[in-house]
Amino acid sequence: MPHFECEYCSAFQEAPAGSAGKKAKCPRCRQTGIIQENEALVVPKKTPTRATDDIDLMPQYEERPGGPLERFVEGRLEACLGSTLARKHFGFADQLMAATILGAPKVILRTNDSGTASQSPLLLESKFAVQTTSDITAVEVTFLLFDVWNDLELKLTHSILEDVPAASVAAGLRTWPVLRAFNVSHYLTSFTYVSSVRLAHGRVQTTDPRVVVDLLSGLELRFENRGTFKGATQPFDLW
Ligand SMILES: [Zn+2]
């Protein structure tokens, strides 16, 4: 069955027969993507509506169960789909913030195929989308990456510095160079949220870090049970 899986917010939807290869707009964040033919090359999904806990879409090949998360095949970095470990991605939509992350963006590790020898051979990449409820002028998104032991491995941020009106969606694409591959070779889980918003009249909202810590403290249980965190912080208002 053809299907659409949004690269920005992980929305998943089945598509009509014969529609593979056509462009489609994401029903949630309105970004454009391509309808895929079938799921033969995709890791089987436990439930089609929960599109947040899959490893990245990569060509499939034979790999012993229990192998590493990824390896180089003919110079390309590929996910080991036979691994019994699966990458998971989570988004936290803080409903007191004027902008919230949509769905659960992926943070993927990939080779830098456009670079020169002086650039990093590996990149971390994320496509994400943010929904606004007020007019804003800037938004900062934070990506927390955890290793297989649920220890925080990396904290990455990206800021969108542009005017975004209320009730609209801003999408972003960001890559970060990876200088030491072992730092990211066994990261397993990402957790993405809007950490700061600058409103049009100048006020800044910041997600309460204590709420994030509280959400993450029950990491293992939460990771087994659901993909998207819902809740709200008491935002710090900075004038
Ligand atoms: Zn989307």
Boltz pocket constraint, residues with backbone or C-beta under 6 A from the ligand:
constraints:
  - pocket:
      binder: B
      contacts: [[A, 6], [A, 7], [A, 8], [A, 9], [A, 10], [A, 11], [A, 26], [A, 27], [A, 28], [A, 29], [A, 30], [A, 31], [A, 129]]
      max_distance: 6.0
